[in-house]
Amino acid sequence: MHEAKWVRCPPTPRLSTQAASHLRDHGVSLNVTMSFLEMYEAFDTGRIMPEFPRGPETTTPTTLEQFARDVLAPALRAMEQHV
């Protein structure tokens, strides 16, 4: 499995414009789009900080792929049976 490398990109108006355009193109309302952009900006400027930073005590070895396969997919299948 390929391990992705996290790269922090500096916030720019262009990226915000691209993100807003992408969200709007996929049916997200203007209000929700603006809320997402506000949240992104707050993360980038440090106004929102994690309560518990990532570290050995707060990080599990479970990958997103494992969680989706082992937990999320069975839960969604169970929900479909009850609809």
NORBEL-V585775 format. One line per field, one symbol per residue. ss: DSSP state (A for helix, B for strand, O for the rest). burial: + if it has 9 or more other C-alpha atoms within 8 Angstrom, else -. A space follows every 10 residues. Layout:
ss->???
burial->???
This chain:
ss->OOOOOOOOOO OOAAAAAAAA AAAAAOOOOA AAAAAAAAAA AAAAAOOOOO OOOOOOOOOO OOOAAAAAAA AAAAAAAAAA AOO
burial->---------- -----+--++ --++---+-- --++--+-+- ++++------ ---------- -----++++- ++++------ ---
